[in-house]
Amino acid sequence: MPFESEIRRALAELERSGLLRNPPPISGPQGPEVSIDGRPILCLCSNNYLGLANHPAIAAAVQASLRIDGVGSAASRLITGTMDAHREAEAAFADFLGTPAAALFSTGYAANLGTVQAVVGPGDVIFSDALNHASLIDGCRLSRARVQVFSHRSADHLESLLRQHRHAAKRALIITDSLFSMDGDIAPLKELAGLARSFDAGLLVDEAHALGVFGPEGRGLAAAEGVEPDLIVGTLGKSFGVAGAFVAGSEEAVALIRNRARSFVYSTAPPPMLARAAIAALELVRNANGARRVLLGHADALRSGLRQLGFDVPPGSSQILPVLIGGNERTMRLSAQLLDRGVFVQGIRPPTVAEGTARLRLTAMATHRPEQIAFAIKAFASLDEAEIGDLR
Ligand SMILES: *Cc1c(COP(=O)(O)O)cnc(C)c1O
């Protein structure tokens, strides 16, 4: 069977290049510790930054929703799927971000895929940061607009691309993550917003990792810097501890997205319980200033502890810290050694990151205890010298 043998060949190729992914199954809920093969393991690779994934108030909102709304949403939002819960969640998130409107999606992936394709198309041009999330890249592809990739966080490179390519296109859209998911560094949002104004381009900012962590009430990095992008994408599966996403912007932009985003139009609406869970999570996120401080304090402690051990941890101030390793197999061996020592840190390999920059990616949680952070640093200190000697 040629098809089956081709599939086997592709899998074997992944395995040969150290790229076969085989994540461990987690039993029980997501928390600062998770259960793997019956062992309690310190989890340092979750995006559940505020520890809300297992919060009783959110679980109670889901239970209440089951009584009020039932389970399913029955159809696309454009058929019979627009329910009270969806409208209330959209109003709550528009209010949170201070935009006139917002549209709810089932996932951040779907939100990015649909949003980019809804607002630009053939004849338009997109300017996209080199390290943007895969869902934004896929949205660019689906849009069939021309794509110009600017060097990571380089407003200068963006400006020169705008000078070269803006005039030939009808519409232009600048796209960036605010807090980059695999590097933990931050986009120069003010400069990007200035360039968007000067060159008559829209600005789409993906706040997936920043929302809930930065800005007043956790409203994200754009809010923290006083920048007002045309479109903000926020996801609900990370700090909010739920699942789903929204796109916030003007009434007109959101109306266009509701009409044209293929992942919105041609997909069953998210279950109403997800919308109600998001509303409950929003209340918790707004009031989580203390948790935000603890979270960033833990990240700083990890960053300085690992630096003192000699690891290559780039400067940063967010809850995401990459420990650069380089090789794929070596990264995964180190991840396995850490798991043996009771610490779950995921290795990140190409194509998620560039070839030769495989890394361990650590994320702190507000619900970690200081002893757990110290335990993690000890685990790194005890890694096999043969494996890490030349890294330091
Ligand atoms: C996680 C993530 C997404 C996708 O969101 P999901 O809700 O997980 O599908 C989009 N953009 C960025 C930057 C992300 O980190």
The ligand as an SDF file (V2000), in Angstrom:
LIG
                    3D

 15 15  0  0  0  0  0  0  0  0999 V2000
   -1.8670   29.8630   21.7270 C   0  0  0  0  0  0  0  0  0  0  0  0
   -1.8130   30.9280   20.7120 C   0  0  0  0  0  0  0  0  0  0  0  0
   -2.7970   31.0470   19.7390 C   0  0  0  0  0  0  0  0  0  0  0  0
   -3.8430   30.0000   19.5380 C   0  0  0  0  0  0  0  0  0  0  0  0
   -4.8100   30.0390   20.5260 O   0  0  0  0  0  0  0  0  0  0  0  0
   -5.6150   28.7120   20.8840 P   0  0  0  0  0  0  0  0  0  0  0  0
   -6.7900   29.2120   21.6340 O   0  0  0  0  0  0  0  0  0  0  0  0
   -4.7060   27.8650   21.6720 O   0  0  0  0  0  0  0  0  0  0  0  0
   -6.0080   28.0660   19.5830 O   0  0  0  0  0  0  0  0  0  0  0  0
   -2.7710   32.1470   18.9040 C   0  0  0  0  0  0  0  0  0  0  0  0
   -1.7790   33.0640   19.0000 N   0  0  0  0  0  0  0  0  0  0  0  0
   -0.7870   32.9500   19.8940 C   0  0  0  0  0  0  0  0  0  0  0  0
    0.2850   33.9790   19.9390 C   0  0  0  0  0  0  0  0  0  0  0  0
   -0.7710   31.8710   20.7690 C   0  0  0  0  0  0  0  0  0  0  0  0
    0.2270   31.7410   21.6280 O   0  0  0  0  0  0  0  0  0  0  0  0
  1  2  1  0
  2  3  1  0
  2 14  2  0
  3  4  1  0
  3 10  2  0
  4  5  1  0
  5  6  1  0
  6  7  2  0
  6  8  1  0
  6  9  1  0
 10 11  1  0
 11 12  2  0
 12 13  1  0
 12 14  1  0
 14 15  1  0
M  END
$$$$
